[in-house]
């Protein structure tokens, strides 16, 4: 697999924007650019140079792992800010991360530089929206781990099991099979709590005839997976089956519409129409999907407000749902990689209603 040089791509992008340099301080953006995670550091990119500045906690590992940038050590005698300022000497237009950088830090850096920073995080967001082969491999690997955990946990679900126990079992099994941690706190709920899209697992117990909704994922080399499955423990009611089938059809319609070049709104609306036509439009309040990668929520999204064409290589979730307060809810979620003529579903877990 050919390894993409992301530094070169960012150098070309900053030059096209008329910037002399790009200052990155966000751990996730630094990780994207140089494939190395640090909690404290800075990455300076100019048209002809890239340098990662970090401290003694990370320096040895960074020197071994980072190949696309110089690695420089910050010390108490030569602190990070002074190293960065030296790297930026002569740069008249410096771009920085207006979304990620706290306002106090933004103004502090402007004070150190003696000039305004230019908002430039869009360069990173646009680059991160298009996943390369290495990123797709990591996302898919994380998804396979999550699917293995789901297979095992389905054999454990039973009346009397608490929501917290379900979350704990999924987390343990994803770690056991190679996950680096949860990509977000698992949503594992049962009964009437399944009607709350982002409910928090508690001590509620599964009862016979309940739906159990499991929304979870793990990390692999820093990349997230995300999936939701709703299963029945015991025989579901006719209404539960009907709602499940509608969500299943809505997801299929959204997936059929999902491809690069169409807007996020078009993808969302294809799924939302199925739900609305079935009489449940009031019960679907969130978007069809969001992008994901190094973060669980990235841009662009398959949302009703996104009127921009989706790029080739974006990875989005496909997760319509119907939520009936006080009764139950259903959500089914896969991950799609968008292509010019459609998409590739990165999720292998079965979606037909499972009755345990």
C-alpha positions as CSV (number, residue, x, y, z in Angstrom):
1,X,0.0,0.0,0.0
2,X,1.4,3.4,-1.1
3,X,1.8,5.7,1.9
4,X,0.4,9.2,1.3
5,X,2.7,12.1,2.2
6,X,0.3,14.4,4.0
7,X,2.9,17.0,4.7
8,X,3.4,17.6,1.0
9,X,-0.3,17.9,0.4
10,X,-0.6,20.4,3.2
11,X,2.3,22.4,1.9
12,X,0.6,22.7,-1.5
13,X,-2.6,23.7,0.2
14,X,-1.1,26.4,2.3
15,X,0.8,27.8,-0.7
16,X,-2.5,27.9,-2.7
17,X,-4.0,29.9,0.2
18,X,-1.2,32.4,0.2
19,X,0.1,31.4,3.6
20,X,3.8,31.4,4.6
21,X,3.3,28.8,7.3
22,X,0.8,26.7,9.1
23,X,0.9,26.3,12.9
24,X,-0.8,23.2,14.3
25,X,-1.4,22.7,18.0
26,X,-4.3,20.3,18.0
27,X,-3.3,16.7,18.9
28,X,-5.7,15.3,16.3
29,X,-4.5,17.5,13.5
30,X,-0.9,16.8,14.3
31,X,-1.6,13.1,14.4
32,X,-3.2,13.3,11.0
33,X,-0.3,15.2,9.5
34,X,2.6,13.1,10.9
35,X,0.9,9.9,12.1
36,X,2.1,10.5,15.7
37,X,0.0,11.3,18.8
38,X,1.2,13.8,21.3
39,X,-0.8,15.7,23.9
40,X,1.7,18.6,24.1
41,X,3.5,19.8,21.0
42,X,3.4,21.9,17.9
43,X,3.8,21.2,14.2
44,X,5.1,24.0,12.0
45,X,4.7,23.6,8.2
46,X,6.1,26.0,5.6
47,X,6.3,25.4,1.9
48,X,9.8,23.9,2.2
49,X,10.0,22.6,5.8
50,X,8.0,20.7,8.5
51,X,9.1,20.5,12.1
52,X,7.4,18.7,15.0
53,X,8.3,20.3,18.4
54,X,7.7,18.3,21.6
55,X,9.1,17.6,25.0
56,X,11.0,14.8,26.8
57,X,7.9,12.7,27.3
58,X,7.5,12.1,23.5
59,X,10.9,12.9,22.0
60,X,12.3,9.4,21.8
61,X,9.2,7.8,20.3
62,X,8.8,10.8,17.9
63,X,12.3,10.5,16.6
64,X,11.7,6.8,15.9
65,X,8.3,7.1,14.3
66,X,8.0,10.5,12.6
67,X,9.4,10.4,9.1
68,X,7.8,13.3,7.3
69,X,9.0,16.1,9.6
70,X,12.0,17.1,11.6
71,X,11.6,16.4,15.3
72,X,12.8,19.1,17.7
73,X,13.1,19.1,21.5
74,X,11.6,21.8,23.7
75,X,13.1,22.2,27.1
76,X,12.7,24.5,30.1
77,X,15.7,26.6,28.8
78,X,14.3,26.5,25.2
79,X,10.5,26.2,25.6
80,X,8.1,25.2,22.9
81,X,6.9,28.7,22.1
82,X,10.5,30.0,21.5
83,X,11.3,27.0,19.2
84,X,8.1,27.7,17.3
85,X,8.9,31.4,17.0
86,X,12.3,30.6,15.6
87,X,10.7,28.3,13.0
88,X,8.3,31.1,12.0
89,X,11.0,33.8,11.6
90,X,10.2,35.8,8.5
91,X,6.7,34.3,8.0
92,X,4.3,37.2,7.4
93,X,1.1,35.1,7.0
94,X,0.7,32.3,9.5
95,X,-2.4,30.1,9.5
96,X,-3.7,28.4,12.6
97,X,-6.7,26.3,13.8
98,X,-9.5,28.7,14.6
99,X,-11.9,25.9,15.6
100,X,-9.6,23.8,17.8
101,X,-7.5,26.5,19.4
102,X,-9.0,28.2,22.5
103,X,-9.4,31.9,22.2
104,X,-6.9,32.6,24.9
105,X,-4.2,30.5,23.1
106,X,-5.1,32.2,19.8
107,X,-4.5,35.7,21.2
108,X,-1.4,34.6,23.1
109,X,0.2,33.3,19.9
110,X,-0.8,36.5,18.1
111,X,1.0,38.4,20.9
112,X,4.1,36.3,20.6
113,X,4.2,36.7,16.8
114,X,3.3,40.3,16.8
115,X,0.8,39.8,14.0
116,X,-2.7,38.4,13.4
117,X,-3.1,34.7,12.8
118,X,-5.1,33.6,9.7
119,X,-7.9,31.1,10.1
120,X,-6.7,28.0,8.3
121,X,-8.3,24.9,9.9
122,X,-10.4,24.3,6.8
123,X,-7.2,23.1,5.1
124,X,-7.0,20.3,7.6
125,X,-10.7,19.5,7.7
126,X,-10.9,19.3,3.9
127,X,-7.8,17.0,3.8
128,X,-9.2,14.8,6.6
129,X,-12.6,14.5,4.9
130,X,-11.0,12.4,2.1
131,X,-9.7,9.1,3.6
132,X,-6.6,7.5,2.0
133,X,-6.1,3.8,1.8
134,X,-4.2,3.7,5.1
135,X,-7.0,5.4,6.9
136,X,-9.7,3.1,5.4
137,X,-7.6,0.1,6.4
138,X,-7.6,1.4,10.0
139,X,-11.3,2.3,10.1
140,X,-12.2,-1.1,8.7
141,X,-9.9,-2.9,11.2
142,X,-11.6,-1.1,14.0
143,X,-15.0,-2.1,12.7
144,X,-14.0,-5.8,12.4
145,X,-13.0,-5.7,16.1
146,X,-16.3,-4.2,17.1
147,X,-18.2,-6.8,15.1
148,X,-16.3,-9.6,16.8
149,X,-17.2,-8.1,20.1
150,X,-20.9,-7.8,19.1
151,X,-21.0,-11.5,18.0
152,X,-19.8,-12.5,21.5
153,X,-22.1,-10.1,23.4
154,X,-25.2,-11.3,21.5
155,X,-24.6,-14.7,23.1
156,X,-24.6,-13.1,26.6
157,X,-27.7,-10.8,26.4
158,X,-30.5,-12.1,28.7
159,X,-33.3,-10.8,30.9
160,X,-31.9,-9.3,34.1
161,X,-28.7,-8.1,32.5
162,X,-28.1,-4.4,33.2
163,X,-27.3,-1.8,30.6
164,X,-23.9,-1.1,32.3
165,X,-23.0,-4.8,32.0
166,X,-23.7,-4.7,28.3
167,X,-21.4,-1.7,27.9
168,X,-18.7,-3.3,30.0
169,X,-18.8,-6.5,28.0
170,X,-18.6,-4.7,24.7
171,X,-15.7,-2.5,25.9
172,X,-13.8,-5.5,27.4
173,X,-14.2,-7.6,24.3
174,X,-13.1,-4.8,21.9
175,X,-10.0,-4.3,24.0
176,X,-9.4,-8.0,24.1
177,X,-9.5,-8.3,20.3
178,X,-7.2,-5.4,19.6
179,X,-9.1,-2.2,20.1
180,X,-7.2,0.7,21.7
181,X,-10.3,2.0,23.6
182,X,-13.8,3.1,22.9
183,X,-14.2,5.6,20.0
184,X,-17.0,7.1,22.2
185,X,-18.9,6.1,25.4
186,X,-21.1,3.1,24.4
187,X,-24.8,3.7,24.2
188,X,-26.3,0.4,25.4
189,X,-29.9,0.8,26.6
190,X,-33.0,-1.2,26.8
191,X,-36.8,-0.8,27.1
192,X,-38.2,2.6,26.9
193,X,-34.8,4.2,27.1
194,X,-34.1,3.1,23.5
195,X,-36.4,6.0,22.5
196,X,-33.6,8.4,23.7
197,X,-31.0,8.6,20.9
198,X,-28.1,9.4,23.2
199,X,-29.3,7.7,26.4
200,X,-26.7,6.9,29.1
201,X,-26.4,3.3,30.2
202,X,-27.5,2.7,33.8
203,X,-28.8,0.0,36.1
204,X,-31.9,-0.7,34.1
205,X,-32.3,-4.3,33.3
206,X,-33.3,-6.1,30.1
207,X,-36.7,-7.5,30.3
208,X,-38.2,-10.2,28.1
209,X,-39.7,-8.6,25.0
210,X,-37.5,-5.5,25.1
211,X,-35.4,-4.0,22.4
212,X,-31.7,-3.6,23.3
213,X,-30.0,-0.8,21.4
214,X,-26.2,-0.9,21.2
215,X,-24.3,2.0,19.6
216,X,-20.5,1.6,20.0
217,X,-17.2,1.5,18.4
218,X,-13.4,1.2,19.0
219,X,-10.1,2.7,18.0
220,X,-7.4,1.2,15.8
221,X,-4.3,3.2,15.2
222,X,-6.3,6.2,16.4
223,X,-9.1,5.7,13.9
224,X,-12.8,5.3,15.0
225,X,-15.4,2.7,14.1
226,X,-19.1,3.3,14.7
227,X,-22.1,1.0,14.5
228,X,-25.6,0.6,16.0
229,X,-27.6,-2.6,16.2
230,X,-31.1,-2.9,17.8
231,X,-32.0,-6.5,18.8
232,X,-35.0,-8.0,20.6
233,X,-34.6,-10.2,23.7
234,X,-37.7,-12.3,23.5
235,X,-40.6,-11.9,21.1
236,X,-41.2,-8.3,19.9
237,X,-44.6,-6.8,19.4
238,X,-46.1,-6.2,15.9
239,X,-45.4,-2.5,16.3
240,X,-41.8,-3.1,17.2
241,X,-41.4,-5.3,14.1
242,X,-43.1,-2.7,11.9
243,X,-40.9,0.2,13.1
244,X,-37.8,-1.9,12.7
245,X,-38.7,-2.7,9.1
246,X,-39.3,1.0,8.3
247,X,-35.9,2.0,9.7
248,X,-34.3,-0.9,7.8
249,X,-35.9,0.4,4.6
250,X,-35.0,4.0,5.3
251,X,-31.4,3.0,5.8
252,X,-31.4,1.1,2.5
253,X,-32.8,4.2,0.7
254,X,-30.1,6.4,2.2
255,X,-27.4,4.0,1.3
256,X,-28.7,3.8,-2.2
257,X,-28.5,7.6,-2.5
258,X,-25.1,7.9,-0.9
259,X,-22.3,8.7,-3.4
260,X,-19.7,11.3,-4.0
261,X,-21.0,14.4,-5.8
262,X,-24.5,14.5,-4.2
263,X,-25.2,16.7,-1.3
264,X,-25.4,15.6,2.3
265,X,-29.0,16.8,2.3
266,X,-29.9,14.5,-0.7
267,X,-28.6,11.5,1.2
268,X,-30.4,12.4,4.4
269,X,-33.7,13.2,2.6
270,X,-33.8,9.9,0.8
271,X,-33.9,8.1,4.2
272,X,-36.1,10.7,5.8
273,X,-38.8,10.4,3.1
274,X,-39.2,6.7,3.8
275,X,-39.8,7.4,7.5
276,X,-42.1,10.3,6.8
277,X,-44.1,8.4,4.2
278,X,-44.7,5.7,6.8
279,X,-46.1,8.2,9.2
280,X,-43.1,8.6,11.6
281,X,-41.5,11.8,10.3
282,X,-42.0,13.4,13.7
283,X,-40.0,10.6,15.3
284,X,-36.7,11.0,13.3
285,X,-35.0,14.2,14.5
286,X,-31.3,13.7,13.8
287,X,-29.3,13.6,10.7
288,X,-28.8,10.4,8.6
289,X,-25.0,10.5,9.2
290,X,-21.8,12.1,10.1
291,X,-18.2,11.7,8.8
292,X,-15.7,10.0,11.1
293,X,-12.0,9.2,11.1
294,X,-9.6,10.3,13.8
295,X,-12.6,11.8,15.5
296,X,-16.0,10.2,15.9
297,X,-17.7,13.3,14.5
298,X,-16.0,15.0,11.5
299,X,-17.2,16.9,8.4
300,X,-18.9,16.7,6.0
301,X,-22.2,15.2,7.2
302,X,-25.2,13.7,5.6
303,X,-27.4,16.3,7.2
304,X,-30.5,18.2,6.0
305,X,-28.5,21.5,6.1
306,X,-25.4,20.3,4.1
307,X,-26.0,21.5,0.6
308,X,-22.4,20.9,-0.5
309,X,-21.4,17.9,-2.7
310,X,-19.9,15.1,-0.7
311,X,-16.2,14.3,-1.7
312,X,-14.9,11.0,-3.0
313,X,-13.3,9.1,-0.1
314,X,-15.5,10.5,2.7
315,X,-16.5,7.9,5.3
316,X,-20.0,8.6,6.8
317,X,-22.3,6.8,9.1
318,X,-25.7,5.6,7.9
319,X,-27.9,5.7,10.9
320,X,-31.6,6.6,10.6
321,X,-33.9,5.9,13.5
322,X,-37.4,6.1,14.8
323,X,-37.9,7.1,18.5
324,X,-41.3,6.8,20.3
325,X,-41.0,8.4,23.7
326,X,-42.0,6.2,26.6
327,X,-42.2,3.1,24.3
328,X,-39.1,2.2,22.3
329,X,-36.7,3.3,19.6
330,X,-34.9,1.7,16.7
331,X,-31.6,2.8,15.1
332,X,-29.5,0.8,12.6
333,X,-26.0,2.2,11.7
334,X,-23.3,1.2,9.2
335,X,-20.3,3.1,7.8
336,X,-20.0,3.9,4.2
337,X,-17.0,5.0,2.1
338,X,-18.3,7.2,-0.8
339,X,-17.2,6.6,-4.3
340,X,-18.1,8.4,-7.6
341,X,-20.7,5.8,-8.5
342,X,-22.0,4.8,-5.0
343,X,-20.4,3.6,-1.9
344,X,-18.6,0.8,-0.2
345,X,-20.2,-0.4,3.0
346,X,-17.5,-1.0,5.6
347,X,-19.8,-2.8,8.0
348,X,-20.3,-6.6,7.8
349,X,-22.6,-7.2,10.8
350,X,-26.1,-8.5,9.9
351,X,-29.0,-6.0,9.9
352,X,-32.0,-8.1,9.8
353,X,-33.9,-8.1,13.1
354,X,-32.2,-10.5,15.6
355,X,-34.5,-12.1,18.2
356,X,-32.6,-13.7,21.0
